[in-house]
């Protein structure tokens, strides 16, 4: 037992936990700190900033088509489509290529007049260039004959 002072054979010795914060405690403290200063509410703040607008009547947009509207009290334009009977979609009315307004939709195709980009009127997915990104989707709801969009 040279050099171990008789401890090596003693099974009652318990491992010693390192002093200070463990990694888990440190991360938990960091998360609590972020929550305390408001980082956890950024998503809630954005949701509260969104506003619901009555954009049009259900009779304004025929099946397979779409129209661009500027809701009263809004600075933005919204594209409302009805790809199938009773199915409503709403998108930002700016082309994702150069942020110019789209023309509307016909035969379930949204067209940008600037460079001819095309998008699917149901999903907003870019289907023909030069645009490569999908149109930004908005929440849409129908209440009676009113089409309401949240953005």
C-alpha positions in Angstrom: 0.0 0.0 0.0 2.6 2.4 -0.9 1.4 5.9 -1.7 -2.3 5.3 -1.2 -2.4 5.6 2.6 -4.6 2.6 3.0 -7.5 4.0 1.0 -7.2 1.9 -2.1 -8.8 -1.2 -0.6 -11.5 0.7 1.2 -14.8 0.3 -0.6 -16.7 2.8 1.5 -15.0 5.7 -0.3 -17.6 7.6 -2.3 -16.8 9.6 -5.5 -16.6 13.3 -4.9 -18.8 15.6 -7.0 -17.0 18.5 -8.5 -17.7 21.8 -6.8 -19.5 24.6 -8.6 -22.3 24.4 -11.2 -22.8 21.3 -13.3 -23.4 21.8 -17.0 -27.1 21.0 -16.6 -27.4 23.6 -13.8 -25.6 26.2 -15.8 -27.8 25.7 -18.9 -30.9 25.8 -16.7 -29.8 29.0 -15.2 -29.0 30.5 -18.6 -32.5 29.5 -19.9 -34.2 31.0 -16.8 -32.2 34.2 -17.4 -33.3 34.5 -21.0 -36.9 33.9 -20.0 -36.6 36.6 -17.3 -35.5 39.2 -19.8 -38.2 38.4 -22.3 -36.6 36.2 -25.0 -39.3 33.6 -24.5 -42.0 36.0 -25.4 -40.7 37.1 -28.8 -43.1 34.7 -30.6 -46.0 35.8 -28.5 -45.2 39.5 -29.2 -45.2 38.8 -33.0 -48.5 36.9 -32.7 -50.1 39.9 -30.9 -48.7 42.3 -33.5 -50.5 40.4 -36.3 -54.0 41.8 -37.1 -57.0 40.2 -38.7 -58.5 42.0 -41.6 -61.8 41.4 -43.5 -60.4 41.3 -47.0 -63.2 40.4 -49.3 -66.5 38.5 -49.8 -66.5 34.9 -50.8 -68.2 35.8 -54.0 -65.2 38.1 -55.0 -62.9 35.2 -55.7 -64.0 32.5 -58.1 -62.9 28.8 -57.9 -59.5 28.4 -59.5 -58.6 32.0 -59.3 -57.2 34.6 -57.0 -57.3 38.4 -56.5 -55.0 41.0 -54.8 -56.6 43.1 -52.1 -55.4 46.0 -49.9 -57.4 45.6 -46.7 -58.7 48.8 -45.1 -56.3 50.0 -42.4 -53.4 47.9 -43.8 -50.3 49.1 -45.6 -49.8 45.7 -47.3 -51.4 43.8 -50.1 -52.8 40.3 -49.8 -53.5 37.7 -52.5 -56.6 35.6 -51.7 -57.1 32.4 -53.8 -59.8 29.7 -53.9 -58.0 26.7 -55.4 -61.0 24.4 -54.9 -64.6 25.2 -53.9 -64.7 26.2 -50.3 -60.8 26.1 -49.9 -59.3 29.5 -49.2 -55.7 30.5 -49.2 -54.0 33.8 -48.5 -50.4 35.0 -49.4 -48.3 38.0 -49.4 -49.0 39.6 -52.8 -45.3 40.3 -53.5 -43.2 38.0 -55.8 -40.3 36.5 -53.9 -38.0 37.3 -56.8 -37.9 41.1 -56.6 -40.8 41.9 -54.2 -43.0 43.3 -57.0 -46.8 42.8 -56.8 -48.2 39.6 -58.4 -51.1 40.0 -60.8 -53.6 37.6 -59.2 -54.3 34.0 -60.2 -56.1 32.1 -63.0 -56.3 28.4 -63.5 -54.7 27.9 -60.0 -51.5 29.7 -61.2 -50.3 32.9 -59.6 -48.3 35.0 -62.1 -45.9 37.9 -61.5 -46.0 40.3 -64.4 -42.5 41.6 -63.9 -40.5 38.5 -64.9 -43.1 35.8 -65.4 -42.5 33.9 -62.2 -45.3 31.4 -61.4 -46.6 30.0 -58.1 -49.1 27.3 -57.2 -52.4 29.0 -56.0 -53.0 26.3 -53.4 -49.6 26.1 -51.7 -47.7 29.3 -52.8 -44.8 27.1 -54.1 -42.7 28.6 -56.9 -43.3 26.5 -60.0 -41.5 28.6 -62.6 -38.6 31.0 -62.4 -37.0 33.3 -61.8 -38.6 33.1 -58.3 -37.3 30.2 -56.3 -38.9 30.8 -52.9 -42.6 30.2 -52.1 -45.0 33.0 -51.4 -45.4 33.9 -47.7 -48.6 32.2 -46.4 -51.1 34.0 -44.2 -53.8 32.6 -42.0 -57.2 32.8 -43.6 -60.7 32.1 -42.2 -64.2 32.4 -43.6 -66.9 33.9 -41.4 -70.3 33.8 -43.2 -69.5 35.4 -46.5 -66.5 37.4 -45.3 -62.9 36.2 -46.0 -60.6 37.2 -43.1 -56.9 37.2 -43.3 -54.4 37.5 -40.4 -51.0 39.0 -41.1 
